[in-house]
């Protein structure tokens, strides 16, 4: 009798321990509903989603060590995981992101990236996940809107929905994301203007919004984002002038504004700043190029092509600390190309299709 009671007690403790160590049934049910909305025919990555414990050996699923709740979902269609190498191919998945994902209330990161065939909207309920830090949905065929109340995700540090078919304005609430460090909305169908208070995103280090239909002007408030190192607004419909304050930003290293409808004169501040990659090509800038270059000018790339600049090439360009790639083609510049660096290592294509430039590497001046 004693042995039976001891055995029963031991089994009870064992069962209780297993229950504590495994994910709760509600999380498991949410994951299975999420899986049911997807179809992945080639790799069999969901074959491991079996058994009662979704915290153990479920591909791409990780749980919090203390709460045993699902904390991370990491499913990437371009992965170095052995399952991809064995199949000898990249992943392809169709279906949609089920709102059941929103039942995982302790979810910290959600990565469903580079599957190329996942469509449908971003579930609006995603904004009800208070612990979400990473939302990475790059490289699918998601459509619809960015959830209007995305700003509720106060812990969010990464928002990446690049390379999709999202069609919406940038929600006003987005500027409430006080912890956001990486924003990537490239290559969608986002329209409207940038929020005037974009500068409230004080922790932002990268803002990548190229290849959309964003119009209006560039908000001056961007210059208040003191951590911003990379700003890409290229291939949009921006108009107006560049705020001079962008050239006074302490760590802004890359500024891509090419292929917009920007006009006016380029602020002098951009040419003696921390910016080392500056692309302003394919706009409607005009006037003389400012003769303000100096030792503080250091450019890996300086592209001013396809604009309406006229007059001579500034002689002060030869005083720049370094200029790796320079493109002044397709303007109305005229006069002799200065001698010496950086001009002595540039090709003719850097100066082609201007009004009357001459000298090396073009033809001799008459």
Secondary structure, DSSP 8 states (H G I E B T S, - for coil): -HHHHHHHHHHHHHHHHHHHHS--HHHHHHHHHHHHTEE--SS-GGGG--SS-TTSS-TTEEE-TTT--EEEEEEESS--SHHHHHHTS---EEEE--GGGGG-TT--EEEEES-EEEEEE--GGGGG-TT--EEE--SSEEES---TTGGG-TT--EEE--SS---S---GGGGG-TT--EEE--SS--EEE--TTGGG-TT--EEE--SSEEES---GGGGG-TT--EEE--SS--EE---GGGGG-SS--EEE--SSEEEE---GGGGSSS--EEE--SSEEEEE------TT-EEEEEE--SSEEEE---GGGGGSSEEEEEE--SSEEEEE---STTGGG--GGGT-S-SEEESTTS----
